[in-house]
């Protein structure tokens, strides 16, 4: 999922550099959302792993 966040981020940056109008406005929030979901899942996994060791 983190890979998709980076893909959307790269697409948004490329579209912004080229000058497309609506594409960066759509792709950047999608990348941000996927990044936060990936971070949340990572934190939940780490907490679960620590809890299992206790």
N, CA, C and O of each residue as an XYZ file, in Angstrom:
216
protein
N       0.829     -1.180      0.000
C       0.000      0.000      0.000
C       0.878      1.250      0.000
O       0.535      2.266     -0.606
N       2.003      1.160      0.682
C       2.909      2.305      0.696
C       3.461      2.571     -0.700
O       3.735      3.714     -1.065
N       3.618      1.508     -1.467
C       4.079      1.661     -2.849
C       3.079      2.485     -3.656
O       3.471      3.353     -4.436
N       1.799      2.214     -3.470
C       0.775      2.965     -4.190
C       0.785      4.431     -3.778
O       0.551      5.313     -4.605
N       1.055      4.695     -2.501
C       1.124      6.087     -2.053
C       2.246      6.813     -2.783
O       2.077      7.954     -3.212
N       3.403      6.145     -2.926
C       4.515      6.768     -3.631
C       4.227      6.913     -5.127
O       4.667      7.876     -5.754
N       3.495      5.965     -5.694
C       3.124      6.065     -7.111
C       2.213      7.269     -7.334
O       2.427      8.051     -8.260
N       1.193      7.418     -6.480
C       0.288      8.557     -6.618
C       1.019      9.872     -6.373
O       0.738     10.871     -7.034
N       1.954      9.876     -5.427
C       2.731     11.079     -5.175
C       3.574     11.446     -6.385
O       3.636     12.613     -6.772
N       4.226     10.451     -6.985
C       5.049     10.707     -8.165
C       4.191     11.214     -9.325
O       4.585     12.139    -10.036
N       3.026     10.612     -9.512
C       2.124     11.062    -10.577
C       1.646     12.492    -10.329
O       1.560     13.293    -11.260
N       1.337     12.808     -9.075
C       0.885     14.166     -8.756
C       1.996     15.181     -8.994
O       1.748     16.260     -9.532
N       3.223     14.840     -8.596
C       4.339     15.760     -8.815
C       4.643     15.928    -10.301
O       4.941     17.032    -10.757
N       4.566     14.831    -11.057
C       4.811     14.923    -12.502
C       3.724     15.757    -13.181
O       4.018     16.580    -14.047
N       2.481     15.544    -12.790
C       1.390     16.306    -13.387
C       1.490     17.785    -13.015
O       1.177     18.654    -13.829
N       1.922     18.068    -11.797
C       2.077     19.459    -11.386
C       3.221     20.119    -12.144
O       3.132     21.288    -12.521
N       4.290     19.372    -12.366
C       5.435     19.928    -13.090
C       5.072     20.221    -14.545
O       5.506     21.225    -15.110
N       4.282     19.346    -15.137
C       3.883     19.534    -16.534
C       2.834     20.632    -16.652
O       2.801     21.370    -17.637
N       1.979     20.732    -15.641
C       0.999     21.809    -15.643
C      -0.428     21.358    -15.878
O      -1.276     22.177    -16.233
N      -0.721     20.077    -15.689
C      -2.107     19.637    -15.804
C      -2.898     20.232    -14.657
O      -2.388     20.361    -13.545
N      -4.140     20.594    -14.924
C      -4.930     21.302    -13.927
C      -5.441     20.463    -12.777
O      -5.018     20.673    -11.640
N      -6.326     19.527    -13.026
C      -7.018     18.832    -11.951
C      -6.285     17.586    -11.461
O      -6.575     17.099    -10.368
N      -5.352     17.065    -12.237
C      -4.704     15.809    -11.850
C      -3.971     15.897    -10.519
O      -4.148     15.007     -9.688
N      -3.157     16.920    -10.268
C      -2.481     16.980     -8.963
C      -3.453     17.143     -7.805
O      -3.199     16.652     -6.705
N      -4.559     17.826     -8.045
C      -5.540     18.010     -6.984
C      -6.226     16.705     -6.610
O      -6.724     16.572     -5.492
N      -6.260     15.741     -7.523
C      -6.868     14.444     -7.255
C      -5.835     13.459     -6.732
O      -6.113     12.717     -5.790
N      -4.658     13.439     -7.320
C      -3.652     12.433     -6.975
C      -2.951     12.710     -5.653
O      -2.631     11.765     -4.931
N      -2.704     13.940     -5.315
C      -1.987     14.252     -4.079
C      -2.760     13.819     -2.828
O      -2.164     13.198     -1.948
N      -4.043     14.116     -2.713
C      -4.774     13.627     -1.538
C      -4.864     12.096     -1.490
O      -4.860     11.508     -0.409
N      -4.943     11.461     -2.648
C      -4.971     10.000     -2.673
C      -3.660      9.434     -2.146
O      -3.663      8.463     -1.389
N      -2.550     10.028     -2.537
C      -1.245      9.589     -2.044
C      -1.133      9.820     -0.541
O      -0.621      8.970      0.187
N      -1.607     10.952     -0.088
C      -1.545     11.277      1.329
C      -2.396     10.308      2.146
O      -1.968      9.846      3.204
N      -3.579     10.003      1.668
C      -4.469      9.074      2.363
C      -3.855      7.682      2.441
O      -3.856      7.067      3.507
N      -3.334      7.182      1.335
C      -2.716      5.857      1.338
C      -1.485      5.816      2.231
O      -1.229      4.800      2.877
N      -0.723      6.894      2.280
C       0.442      6.955      3.161
C       0.019      6.863      4.615
O       0.616      6.110      5.384
N      -1.001      7.615      5.004
C      -1.455      7.585      6.393
C      -2.055      6.225      6.763
O      -1.887      5.767      7.893
N      -2.738      5.587      5.840
C      -3.264      4.249      6.097
C      -2.115      3.264      6.297
O      -2.176      2.417      7.188
N      -1.075      3.367      5.482
C       0.080      2.477      5.616
C       0.790      2.702      6.951
O       1.207      1.743      7.601
N       0.927      3.957      7.359
C       1.561      4.249      8.649
C       0.711      3.701      9.786
O       1.248      3.121     10.730
N      -0.591      3.870      9.715
C      -1.484      3.359     10.744
C      -1.392      1.842     10.851
O      -1.331      1.301     11.955
N      -1.381      1.149      9.712
C      -1.266     -0.307      9.735
C       0.080     -0.745     10.293
O       0.156     -1.748     11.002
N       1.131     -0.015      9.988
C       2.454     -0.325     10.512
C       2.472     -0.182     12.040
O       2.992     -1.050     12.740
N       1.911      0.897     12.545
C       1.872      1.121     13.991
C       1.039      0.045     14.674
O       1.429     -0.467     15.724
N      -0.098     -0.302     14.091
C      -0.945     -1.349     14.670
C      -0.218     -2.685     14.696
O      -0.343     -3.435     15.664
N       0.536     -2.992     13.653
C       1.295     -4.230     13.603
C       2.379     -4.239     14.663
O       2.578     -5.248     15.340
N       3.083     -3.125     14.814
C       4.127     -3.046     15.832
C       3.556     -3.182     17.235
O       4.139     -3.873     18.070
N       2.440     -2.542     17.507
C       1.804     -2.658     18.818
C       1.367     -4.098     19.066
O       1.558     -4.620     20.165
N       0.789     -4.740     18.067
C       0.387     -6.138     18.208
C       1.567     -7.043     18.466
O       1.473     -7.980     19.259
N       2.681     -6.775     17.804
C       3.883     -7.579     17.996
C       4.435     -7.399     19.412
O       4.842     -8.374     20.043
N       4.452     -6.180     19.909
C       4.939     -5.919     21.256
C       4.020     -6.547     22.288
O       4.495     -7.121     23.268
N       2.715     -6.448     22.085
C       1.754     -7.027     23.015
C       1.865     -8.546     23.066
O       1.649     -9.148     24.118
N       2.196     -9.163     21.952
C       2.327    -10.609     21.893
C       3.544    -11.085     22.687
O       3.533    -12.179     23.253
N       4.597    -10.255     22.726
C       5.820    -10.616     23.447
C       5.638    -10.505     24.953
O       6.339    -11.175     25.711
N       4.707     -9.671     25.393
C       4.517     -9.454     26.846
C       3.791    -10.592     27.484
O       3.550    -10.572     28.691
